Amino acid sequence: MKIPPVKIWFPESDRERILTKIDEILESGRMTLGKYNKQFEEEFRGYIGTKYAIAVNSGTSALEIILRSIGIKGKKVIVPMQTFIATPASVIHAGGKVVFADSDQSMNVDPQEIEDKINFYGKDIKAIIVVHLGGNISPNIDEIVEICRHHKIPLVEDASHAHGSTFKGYKAGYFGTAGAFSFYPTKVMTSGEGGMITTDNKEIYKKALILRDQGKAGFTQNFHTELGYNWRMPEINAVLGLSQLHRLDEFIRDRRKTAKIYDRGLKKIKSISPLYIPENIKSNYYKYIALINVDRKKIKEELKDRYNISLQGEVYEVPCHLQPIFKYLNYKKGDLPMAEHLCKNHICLPISAMMARQEAKYVVNSIKEVIR
């Protein structure tokens, strides 16, 4: 049995509808910012529960547009160290300065770290980013929201992993001043490439529309009011995104079934345990994260060589503050100990909407044999 780390699923009936719509787009000649962009934005906005949604060409673009709209140039932004490089990179591209913060045991940013950074840097902190790592909203999101309100600092949600994940019934992308989603091919839903901004803030919405289209005041005008960029989502990508959005709840249900098999199976294996997720958080299981106290490299090699199982990439193997690109910030090993420990001591099991029950059991039994 061959188990890949992730599978992309477009059911046959969906592919037929997609091809019909693509043919319509090609016939019309309207390849970007057309009716399917608008429909995707409207349906995604309704799904998350925000007033506005803006489709863009990537999750990274979504983050940078939000940060530019807030106005972080020359200011500092608190960023969780345990995240993908795109999160801090978007701060730098938007003209800001990165301040890394440590994680708590949930693998999300520690609220006390946020308070400490605000107290140390004062008014230099212009925004705070929270990352819903692996699809798990921080169990402390209420506290983080309150910290931001108290200090009057915008909260940005990097929800690139968290389509459909909820906390107390509210979806990721709803809690902050604005949220950023990615539709990269590995995500729970995909548009091939693409991203989405969600917000209730009308000023961010209006500015985002301008920034994504080369800073133009309107699509049909050649009058530039901002220094924007080509961050537009093509119509074909919007069609893919719509198809996947209509399947999203189904995808999440299937992932949760696999996660339950993993939860039950891993309880019987020493040296490995599922990351604890409180009952008020409903993860979409973009990643199934398990904590280990054995050699990760050896586990991955043995699973691949002996059982043909490829584990998903970690979240993340090399901590952001220790990436070579951030050497100038003068962080060193041990500066952010909890996140460093968690980065080193976890694995991500294969999971997708297409995963069969017997495949999940095969993964559990294979892990048991490797560890034994």
N, C-alpha and C positions, 0 to 999 in steps of 0.2 A: 504494500500500500504506500503510495506516494502522497505526502501531505505538504503542500506549499504553504508559505506563511500567510498568504492572503489570496482571495479570488475575487474578481470583478464579475458581477452578474447583471446582464441585460437579458431578461427572458425573451423568447422568440417573438411573442406577440408584441412586446414593447419595441423590439427592433423593427418590426414591420411598420408600426406607427411612426417611429423616429425617421425611417427612410422616406416615408411619405411627406413628412414635414420638411425634411432636408431638401427634397425635390421641389417643394413649394418655395422654399427660401431661394434656391438657385434660380427658379423661374422668375421670382420677383426682383432679384438683384439686390434686395435689402439684406446685407450680410452682417450688419452690426447695429446695435441699439434700436432694434425694431420691436415688433409686437411680442415676440417670444421673450425678449429681455424683460419687457414690462410685465408680462404674465408671470414669469419666474419670480420677479421681485415682489409682486402682489401676493402670490401664493406663499412664498417663503416668509414674508412679513406676517401674514396671517397665521402661519404655522408657529412662529416663535412668539407672537403676541406683541409686536412692537408697531409703532405708527409708520415707520419707514424701513425700506430695504433698498440697497443699491448694489447691483450686480457689477462685478469687476473681473479682471482676468486671473487673479490668484488670491490666496489667503494672505500672502505677504503684502500685496498691493493694498488689500483691505486694511491691514494694520497701519501701513504707512499713510494712507489717506486719512484715517481717523486721527493719527498723531499730528499730521499737518493741519487738519481742521481744528484741532484743539489749540495748536500753536506752541509746540514744545521747543522751537529753535533756541539753542543756547541754554536750555534748561535741562534738568535731570529727570529721568524716568526710572522708577523702581521696576525691575524685571526679575521674575523668578529665575534662579540659576538653572533649574531643572526644566529645560525647554529646548525646542529646536532653534537652530541658529537664526532662523528668520525673525524670531521675536525681538532679540536685541538688535539685529541688523536693521530692522524697520525703524527703530529709534534713531540710529545713526544716520540713515538715509533721510530721515525727516529733520535732521539738524540737531537732535538732542544728544544727551550724554547718558550712558547706561550706569545704573547703580544696581548691582546684583544682590538678591536677597536669598536667604537659605530657605529650605523646605521644612515642613513638619512631617510627621510620620505618614500622612496621607499622600505624600509626594506633591502636595500643593504648597504654595507660598505660605510661610508662617506669619500670622497676623502680628505677632510681637516684633518680628523682623521689620515689618512695614512701619510700625510705630517707632521703632528705634531709628530707622533711616530718616523718617520725617523729623523726628526730634533733633537729629544730628545735622541734617542739611537745611531744615527750615523751609523758607519760601522758594528755595531753588528746586524743590520737587514740584514738577508741573503735572505729572500723571503717574498712575499706578497701573501696571498690567497684571492681571491674574490669568493663569493658563489652566484650562480644564484638561489636565494631562490624562491621556488614554481614554478620554470620555467621561472622567470622573470629576464632577463639580466639587470644589472645595467644601468640606463639611463646615468650614468657618466662613462661608461666603457672606452670611448675614453680618458677622463681625467686621469683615473687610469692607462691606458696603457702608457700615456705620462709621468706620474710621475715615473713609473718604468723604462722607457727608460732614463729619465733624471738622475736618481740616479743609473742606471745600476744594478737594482735589478730584479731578475726573478719574473714574475707574474704567479701564479698557479691558474687555474680555477677549482673550485669545481663545476662541471656541473652535479652533481648527479641527480638534478631535471630537467635538461634543454635539454634533447634530442630533437633536432629539433627546439628549440627556436632560434629566430634571432634578431639581432640588425643591422639596416640599410642593411638587406639582408645577413649578415654574421652570421653563426651559432655559438652557444655556443661551446666552445672547440677549437675555431680558434684564439682567441684573445691573449692568454697568451703564455708563454714559453712552457707550457704543460697544458692539460686539463684532468680531471678525471671524468669518468661516472660510474654510478651504474646501475645494471640491477636487483636490488632487486624486489621481486614480486609486490610491490605496485607501482612501477615506470610506466611511460607512456609506456615503452617497457621493457620486462623482459626476462632473460634467466634462471629464477629460482633463482640462485645466480650467480653473475658475475660482472665484471667491465671492463672498457676499458680506456687506456691512448691514448691521441692524442697529436701529437707534430710535429713540423718541424725541431726540433733539433736532428741531427744524433747521437750525443754523448749520449743524454738522451735515445734515441731509443735503441742503442746498449747496454747500461748499464741495461736498463729495461729488455731486453731479458735475460740477465744473472741473474739478481736479482730474477726474478719470478721463476726461475728453480734451486733453491738451490745454486745459485752462480756459476753454471757450465758454462764453456766457450762455450759449445755446447750441444745439447740435447743428442747426442750419446756418449759424452765423460764423463769421471769421473774425470775431471780436474777442480778444483774449484778456481776461481780467485777473487771472492767476497764472503762476508758473506751474502748470500741470504736467501730465505725462500721458502716454497712450496706455491707459489702464482699462480699456473697454473690454467687455465680454462679447465675443462673436455670437451671432444668432444661433449657429449650429450648436455651440456649447450650451446655450440657454435651453435648447430643445432637449439635449441630453440631461441637463440638470432637472428639468421639469419631470421627465420620465422617472428619474431616480427619486425625486421628492415624493411622487405619488406612491412609491414603494417603500419609503423610508421606515414607516412604522412596522411594516412586514419584515424588513431587514433586521430591525432592532429586536423584534420578537424572536427571530431565529438565532441571533447572536446570544440573546439571554438564555435560550435553551442550551446552547453549547456551554455557556458559562456555568450553568447549574451542574452539568456533568463534570466539568473541571472542579468546581467547588467540592462536590461529593468525593471525587476521586483523590484529590490532593490531600484531603483530611487523613487519608490512610498512609500517606508517605512522609517519612521523617525527612527533615532538612529542607522542606519546601512547603510554603503555605500561600494561599491566595492573599492579595492585598485586601485589607479590611475596608469594606464600603458600608457606611451606615444605612439603615433602612430608609431614611428620608431622602436618600440619593438613589436615583434610578439611572444607572450607567447605560450607554449605548454599546459598551464593550468594543469600542474601536480597537483597544488593546486589552488583552487579558493578562494582567500583571500578577506575577507570583514572586514572592521573596524567597531567597535561597541562602544557605550558609555553606555551600560547596562550590567547587571550581566551575564557574559559568562557562568558560571556554571549553573545558573538557565535556561538560554536559552537551553543549551545542554540537561539538565535533562528533560525539558518540551517537547522538540522535540522528545526525545527518548520514554518517557512514554506515551505521548498523540498521537503522530503521527508516531511512529515507524521509525524515521529518526535518523541515527547515523552520526554525523559530523566527518569529517576527523580530525586527530591530528593536533594540532597547529604547527606553525613554529616560535618559539617553546614556550611551556608553561613556562618552567623554563629556564631563560637565562643561557648560558654556564658559564659565570663568577661567577654565584651563585650556580652552581652545587657543591655538597659536595666534589667531586674529586679534584676540583680546589681551595679548601679552603686555601691551602698553598700559593696561589698567593696574598692573602689578599685583594681581591676585596670585596666591600660591596654594599648594595643597594644604588642606586643613583649615582654610579660611571660612569655608561654608560646610561644616562637618556632616550635618544630617543629609543634605542633598548628595554629597560625595559618597557617603555610605550607601544610600539608596541606589544611586547610579551604578555602583559596583556590584550590588547584591540583589539583583532581580533578573528575571527573564520574562519574555512575552510569548505566550503560547499561540499557536496558529488559531485563527478564528475568522469566520466569514459567514455571510448569510446563506451560503451554499453548503456549509459543512454538515456532513451526515453524522448521526448519532454514533455509528460504529467508528467513524474517523476520530471523533473526540475521545472515545474509549481507548482506541489504539494509541493515541498520544499519551493518555494517562498511564496505560500499562507499560509503554515504552520508557517513559520517565522513571517509573518505578524500577524497571530492570536496570536502567543506566545507574541510578543512584545506589541500588543494591550492589 
